[in-house]
C-alpha cells in the first residue's frame, strides 16, 4: 500500500481498526525524539494502525497509578502501544496521542490543528505526519505544519521509565494561542470562513486579548478598503462595527458568530499603496476645510483624502475632521444617500474606540470616498427634495438645542411622515424643529413608526423588510449624528431620514397612530412558562411561520417576561442562518433602541418586528456549521462526534 494513498475508499470509509490507516507523529517540544531504553521491533510503517485502546480516551488515573514527578504523568504501559500502533489518552483536559514509531515513543495533541480530526487515525512516513481527513502534514520532530504555515501541532516531552510511558503536559505552552494572530491574518487575506471562525474561537476560548484582535481587524480593514474598494466599502465597515456591538450584547458562549461576521467584513486582499503625503506649507485648517467642501461638491475623493492627511499632519485638528465630514454628507445634494450618514456614524464609533493610531488610514480614505462618491443626476422627485431642503438650510444651521419641554403631537407627525406627499413630509419636520421639539424625540417616533410598520406589514405581497430596516436605522442614527457632530447636524439628519420614509410610500401598510400600538396586557393571559414560550417562538422562526411569530412574541411580552432574554434567543436564531449577514445592522439597532425607547408605549413592536423580519427573510441555507465546529475545536474536542 502506498504511503500517501489516503483517498482510497478503504482508508476513508472504514471504521477505526477495520482498515483505517494510522498517522503517527514523533514531534517533541524540544524538537528531539526520546529514544526508548530498549530496542523496538516491527517498524514497518505500511502496517501502522491504531492500537487496541484507540477507540477510547484512556483517562489517566482510571485503573492506573498517576505519577507527577518532575511534571511527568504516567499515561500507559509500553506494551499498550506496540510498534506501529497509536493510543489516545486523556491527560488533564486534553486528548493526547501516543505513537510508537520507528523506535521512539511520541506524544502530541490528538486534535489536528486544522479541523480537529483525531490524529491517531492518520498516517506517517519518513518523519512526516499526515492527517487522514484533509491531508495536512506536520513534522514528526517538532510539530511544524507543512500545509498551513501557522497551525503547528502541540507536542509533549516523553520519558520511558522501565515499562511505563510518562508524558509532561502541564506547563507546556500551547502553540495555538500564539498562532491565533497568524490564523487571523491568514483568514483576513483568504476570506475563509473556517479559518476566521477558528481564530475567533481560539480568542474566546483561551482569553486572548479582544482589544488586540479587534485592532488587527480595523487595521486590515483600512488597508483593504484603501486598495480594493470605492465608497461602497463603507458596507464592510458597517458589518465590522455592528458585529462587534452585537457580540458584546450576547453571553460569552454565543459571541462567536457575530465576531466571525465582523472578521469577514474586514477580510479581503490588502494591496500595496503609496502613503499619502501631506501638502507643503503654508496650510491652515480653514483653507483645508474649504477645499474639502469644494472637492465634495465636485466628487473629488482624492483631493479630499489629501486634505484630511494634511489636517492630521498639522496637529490639533483631529476633533474637527469628522464634524466637517458630517457637514458635507448632510448637504442637500446627498439626499437619497442616507446610508452614507449611517456609515459615517459607524466610522465615528470605530475611531472613538480604537483611536487615530489604528484607524487613520480607514478614516481618511473612507471619508474621502464617501464625501467624493458619484451621486448621479437626480431625478425629478429627488431634485424637488434637494431644492426643498436647501431652502431651509440656513434656518436649520441657526437652531440651538432645546430643553426638550416643547409639546409634540407624535400621532400627527407620524401621519404627516407617512402621507406620501413630499411637501407634507418636509413641512412636518420643519414645523417640529422650529417649535422646539428635540431631535431625540423625533428619532424616537421614527424608530417606533418603522418598528410598528415592520410588525404589521402584510406578507402576501412584498413586505419591504429591508426598506423598513433602513427606516429604523436612519431614524436611530440621528442620535449618533447628534453625539459626533452637534445639534444642528442632527436636525439636518432628520430630513435625510424623512426622505427614507417618503421613498417607502409604495409599501402597502395601513397607517395607524402610535398611540394605538400600545401593548395589550390582556394578550398575556394564559401565558405558559417563559422558556417554553421562547422555544415556541424560535420554532416559529425556524419553520418560517411569519403570521404566527408576531402574536407569539406579543403574548410573551404582554405576560411580563423579560424582553432581553427573548431578544437574545431571536438574535441567535437569526445569526446562525445566512439571513444573519443581511439583518445584522437592523439587529444592532433593535438592541440599541430597546434600551433607549424602553419607556415608549410601542417599544414592544421593536422585538415583534424583528421576529417577523427574521422569519420572513429566512433562507434555507445556514452558516452555523463552521462556527459550531470552530467552537468545539477551541475546546480541544476532536471532530469524531461531529463527522
N, C-alpha and C positions, 0 to 999 in steps of 0.2 A: 504493500500500500504506500502510495506517495505521501510524503510528509505534509504537503500543503493541500491535499485533496479534500478541502473542507466543504466543498459544495456537493459531494456525493450524497444522495438521499440517505444512505445508511448511516452516515455520520451526523446528519442534521435532524433526523426524524425519530430515531430510536430512543427509547428511554435510557437513562444512565445505567451503565453496566450491561446494556444489551446492544452494544455496537458503537456507542458514542466514544470518540477518541479523546483522550485527555490532553490537557495542555499544562505543562509543568514549568514553573519558574524557580530559578535559584537565586533571585536577587536579594541581596542583603543591604542593610542601611549603610554599612561601611564599604560596600562595593566588592566584598570578598565572599566567596563560598566557604562555609565552615565544613571542613572535611570530617567524615565520620572517623572515629578512633579505630574502627576495624573495616576492612575492605568489604564492599558490597558487590553482589553479582547480578547478572541479568540486566544489563544496562541497554538493552535494545529498545530505543525509544519508539520504534514502529509498533511495539506491542503495549505502549503505555496506556493504562486505563485506571479509572478511579478505584481506590482500594475498597475493601469490604465495608468500611464505615462511611462511604461517600454520600449515602442517602440522608444522613442526618448530621446536624451540627452537634458534635460531642462537646458538651459543656464541661469545662474544667471544674473539677470538684464533684461531679456526679460519678460516684464509684471510683474516684481517683484521689490520690493524696496530692494536694497542691503544695508546691514549693515556691517560695518567693525570694529565695536567696539571691542577692545582687540584682533584684528586679526580674529575674527569670522565673517563669512558671512552668511546671511540668505539665505537658499537654498530651503526651502519648507515649507509648512504648514503641521502640524501633520496629518490633515485629508487626505492629499495626499499620506501618507504612512500608510495605515491601518495595523492593526495587521496581521502578517504573509505575508506581501507584501514587495516588493522592488521597488525602483525607481533609475534610473541613472540621475545624474545632472552634468552639466559641471561647474567646478569651476576653474577659471584661464585656464590653458592649459591642464587640465586632466579631465577624466571622473571619477566621484566619485559615488560609490554605497551607497545608504541609505537603511538600513534594519530595520524593526520593528519586533524584535524577542524576545519573552519571556519577555515582559515588558520593553524592552530597545530599544533605537534608536542607531544604529551604523553607522559609515561612514568608508568605506575602498576604496582603489583603485578598480575601476571596472575591471581592467585588471588582469587576472590571471597571476601570476609571471612565470608560466611555459611556456605557448604559447599564452597568450593574450586573451583567451576566456572571454567574459563578465560574471562576477561572479553573476550578478543578475539572471542568468539563472541556477544557481546551486542548491544546497540542503544543509540543515543543520540539525544536530541532536546532542543533548547532548553537546552543546558548540563547535562542530566541523563543520567547513565549508568545503564543498566538491565541487570542480568544476565539472560541468556536462559533460565535454568533456573527459578528461583523468583521472579524479578521484583524482587529487592532493588535499590534505586536509590541512587546516590551523586552528590553534587555534583561537576561536572566541574572546578571551580576550588577545590580544597581537599580533596576526598575524603570530605566529611562524608556519613554514611549517613542517608537519609530513613526507612528502614524499621525498623531495629532499635534505633536510639537509641544504640548503643555500639560497633558494628562499623564504624569508619571505615576507609576504604581508604588504604593506604600509597601515597604519590606521591613522585616524584623530580624534582629540577631537571633541566631540559633546555636545552642550547645547540646551535644550528645553526651550525657553523663551516664556511663555504663550502658544500660539497656533503655534508658529513658531520654526522651526528647524534651528540651526546655526551650522556651521562647520568651523573649523580652518584648512586651508590648507597651507597658507603662513607661511614660517618659519619652517615647519615640515620637518625635514631631511628625504630624501628618503633612504630606506634601499637598494635600487638597486645598488647604487654606491659602497657601502661597500661590497655588495655581489658579485661584479664583480670579485674580485680575487678568492673568493671561487668557483664561477661558472667556472672560467677559470681553476682552479686546478682540479675541477671535470671533465671538458671536456678533459683536458690533460690526465687524467688517464683512462677515459672511451672511448676516441676516438670518442665521439658522435658529429656528425657534427652540430646538432641543438644546443647543449649546447655551443660548441665553437663559433658558429655564434652569439648566443645571447650574450655571454660575450664580444666578439669583438664589436658587435653593440652598446652595452652599453658604452663601452670605447669611441667609436667615437661620440655617441650622447651626452654624458654627460661630455666630456672633461677630462676623466680620463687620467692620465699620460701615454703616449705611451711608454716612456722610461722604466718606471717601469714594464709595461705589457710585453714588449719585453724581459726585463731582466729575468722575470719569465719563459718565453718560452725557453730562452737559457739555463737557469739553469736546467730546467726539461729535455731538450733535452740531456744535458750532462749525467744526471743520466740514462736516458732511453737507450742511446747508450751504455753506460758503462756496463749495466746489461743485455741488451736484443739483442744486435746486434754485428755482426762482422764488417769487413771493409765496407760492403755494407750499413752500417748505414750512410755513407757519402752522400748517395742519400737523406736521410732525412734532413741532414744539408743543402744540396743544395736547397731543397724546402723551407726551412725556410728563407735562405738568399735571394733567388730570390723573394719569396712572399713579403718580406719586401721592397725590392728595387722596384718592380713593383708597389706596393701600393703607394709608395712615388712619383711615376710618374703620378698618376691619381688624378683627382679632389677629394676633401674630401668625397663627397657623393658616390663615386664609389670605395672606398678603401676596402670595407668590404670583398668582395670575395677573393682577394689576401692575405689579412691578415688572413682570415679564413684558407686558404690553408697553410700559414706559421704555424699557430697554429696546424693544422692537421699533418703537417710534424714533429712537435715537440712532438706530443702526443703518448701515449702508457705507458705500465707498467714501473714503475721506481722501481726496486727491491733494496733490501739491498745489500751492497757490502762493505767489509772492506776497510778502507782508505789505499792507497798505501803509505808505509813509505820510506823515502829516505835512500840511502845507508850510512853506517857509514864512517867517515873519516879514512884515508886521501883520498880525492877525488879532482880531478881538472876537469875543463871544457874540456881540451884537451883529457883526458882519457875517459870522458863520450862520447864525440863526436866520438872517435874511436870505442867505444863499440856500439854506435847507428849504425854506418856504418856496422859493423860486423853483428849485430843482424838483420839488414835489409837484408843483403845478405843471412842470414841463415833463414829468415822468422820467427823470434822470436819476436812476438809482446809484450809479457810480459816483456822481457828483455829491450825492447825499452822504454816501459812505466816507468819502474823502473828508467831508466837513466834520463828520462825527469822530473820525480818528484824530483829526486835528484838535477838536474840542477836548478829547481825552488827554492829548499831549499838553494842552495849555495848562491843565490843572485847575481845580476849583470849579469845574463846570459839570461834574458828574450829576448833580441833583437837578440840572436844567435840561438834560438830554431827553429824558422820557416825557416830561411835560410838553416840550417842543414837539415831540413825535405825536402826542395825543392832539395837540393843536392842529397839526397838519391832517391827521387822519379823520378828524371830526369836521373838516371843512365841507361845505355843501357839495362839492364835486365828488365826494366819497359816498354820497347817498347811494344805497344799493350794495355797499360793501361792508355791511355791519360786522361781518366776521373778522375784518381787519382790527376793529376795536376790541373784539373779544380776544383775539390772539395777542394783541399788544398788552392787554391786561395780564394774560398768562406769562408773557415775556417779562413783565414787571415783577411778577411773583417769583420767577426763577432768579432774576437779578437780585431781588430782595433777599432771597435765601442764600445764594451762592456767591454773590459779590462780583465786582468787576474783574477781579483777578482770574476767575474761572469763566465768566460769561461775556467777556469783552468782545471777542470775535462774533459770537452769536448775536449779541445786541446790535453792534454797529452794522453788521452785514444784513441781518434780517430786518431791522428797522428801515434801512435804506431800500431794501427790496419792497417792503410793504408800502412805504411812502411814495416810491417811484414806480409802482406797478402800472401796467397798462390797464386803462379803465374803459376803453371803448367809447364809441359815440353814444350818448344816452338817447333812449327812445323818447317819444313824446311825453309819456306819463312821468318818466324819471326826470326829464328836463323840467317839467312843471314842478316837481318836488324840489329840485335843486334851486329853482328860482324862488319858490315859496320860503324855503329855509334861509336862503341868502337874504331875504327881505327882513328877517327878524334877527339876523346875526348880531347886529350892534346892540340890540336890546338884551339879548342873552349874555353878551360879553359884560354888560354892566350889572348883571344880577349879583346880589350879595346873599350869602347863605342865611335863610330864615331860621326862626327859632322852633319851627315845627308846630305852631299853635293854630295855624290857619285852618278854616273849615274845608273839608274835602268831600265832595259827593262822589264816592267811589263808583256807585252804580251808573251815574250819569256819565262819568269819564269812561267807564268801560263800554257803555253803549256807543259813545262817540268814536272810541278807538276801533270798534268793530263795525262801524257804519258802512265801510266800503267807499266812502267819499273822502278824497284826499284833503279837501279844504276843511271838512269837519274834523278829521283826524288831527291835522296840524293845529287847527284852531283850538281844539280841546287842550292840547299840550301847552300852547302859548298862554291860554287863559289860566291854567293851573299854575304854571310857573310864575306868572305875573301877580297872581293872587297870594303868593307866598307859600304854596304847597311845597314841602321839601321833596327833593328828588328821591329820597329813600322811600317815601310813601307812594310815589308814583311807581317806583320799582316794585314795591310790594304788590300793587294792583296788577301790573303787567305780568309778573310771575304767576300770581294766582289765576288770572284770566287764562294764561297758557295752560296751567295745570288743570283747571276746570274743563277747558276745551278738550284736553288730552283724555280726561276721564270720561268724556261723553261722546267723543267723535264716533260717528257710525262706521262700522267696519264692512258694510255691504259694498261700499264703493271705496275709492282711495281715501284712507283715513287721514293722510297727511302727517304721519308720525314725525318725520324729520323736520317738517316745517314748524310743527308745534314745539318740537325740541329747540329749534332755533329761536322761536318767540321767547321761550323760557330763559334761554341763555342770554339773549340780547337784553332782556329786562333785568336779569340778575347782574350783568356786567356793569350796569350803571353804577353800582356800589364800588366796583373796582376802579372805575374812572375817577370817581369822587376821591377815593383814597390816594391815587397816584398823581392826579392832575388838577384837583381842586373842584370847587362847586360849579363854576361857570362851564367847565368842560363836561362835567356830569350832566348839566342841563342840556348841552348840545347832544350828548349821547342819547337822551330821551327821544329826540327827533329821529335819530337813526333807528332806535328800537321801534318807534311808532311806524316807520316805513315798513318794517318786517311784518307787523300786523296788517297794514294796508295791503302788502303784497300777498297775504294769505286770504284775501277776500273771496277766493274761489272755493275755500273749504266749506263743505255742506254741514255746518254745525249750527244748530239753532242758538241764538243769543239768549242769555239769561243773566240777570243781575247776580253779582257775587253774594249779595245778602240772602239769596235763596239757595246758596250752595253749602249752607251750614250742615254739619254732621248731625243726622237724626239719631239721637241716643237710643230711641226705641228699636232701631235696627239691630242693636246688640243683644236684645233679649233672646234667651235660649242659647247663648253662645257656649261653645264647648271649651275644653281645655285649650289654653293658648298654643301649646306646642302642636296639638292635633290640628288646630286651625291653620297654623303656619305650614304644616306638611300638606294640607289640602290645597293651600294657595300655590305652593311650589308645584304640586302635581298639576294644577290647572294651567300654570305657565308652561310646564314641560309638555303637556298634551295639547297645547295651543288652543285653549278654550277662552277666547278673548271675552265673550259675553258673560262668562261665569266668574272670571277672576276679579273683576271690579266689585261686584256685590260681596264677594267673599272678603276682600280687603276692607271694604267699608264696614261690614259687620264686625270684623276683628277689631278695628279701631274704635267703633262705637261701644264695644264692650269694655273699653278702657285698657286693653292690652297694650304693652309698650310698643310704640311705633318704631323705635330704633332697632329692636330685635327683628321685627318683620322686615324692615328696610335692609338689614344685613342679609337676611335669607333671600330676598329678591335680588340683591346685588350678586350673591354667589350664583344663583340660578342664571342670571344674566351673563356673568363673566365667564362661566365655564363653557359657554357656547360661542360660536363665531359672531353672533349678533353683538356680543360684548364689545368688540372692537369699534362698532359704529355707535353704540349708545353710551360709551364711557363718558363722553362730555356731558350728556344730559344727566347721567347718574351722579356725576360730581356736583352738578348744580342742585339736584334734589337733596343730596346730603347737606349742602350749604344752606339751602333755603328752608329745610325743615327745622333748622335751628333759628334762623333769622326771622322767619314768619310763623313761629310756633304759636303766637297769640292770635293769629288771623283766623276768623271763623271757618275759612275754607282750606286751612292748611292740610287737612287730611287728603285733599284732592291731589297733592303732590305725589303721595305714595300710591293712590289709586291710579293716577295717570301713568306713573312709571310702570306699574304692574301690567297695565293694558299695553303700553308701548313695548315692554319686554316680551309680552306674549305675542302680539301681532306681528312684530318684526322678526320673530324667531325663524331660523333656518334649520334644516335637518343636520347639517354638519356641526361638529363641536370641536373645540380646541383644548379639551380638558386633558387628553391623554399625555401630551408632552409634559405638562406641569405636574400631573399626578405622578408620573414616572420620576420626574426630577425631585419631587418631594421625598419619595421613597429612597431615591439614590442618596440624597443628602442625609438620610437617616441610616445610611450604611446597610440597607436591605438589598439583597440580591433580587434579581428580576424573575426568579423562577415562578413565584406565585402569580406574577402578572402575565407571564407569557407561557 
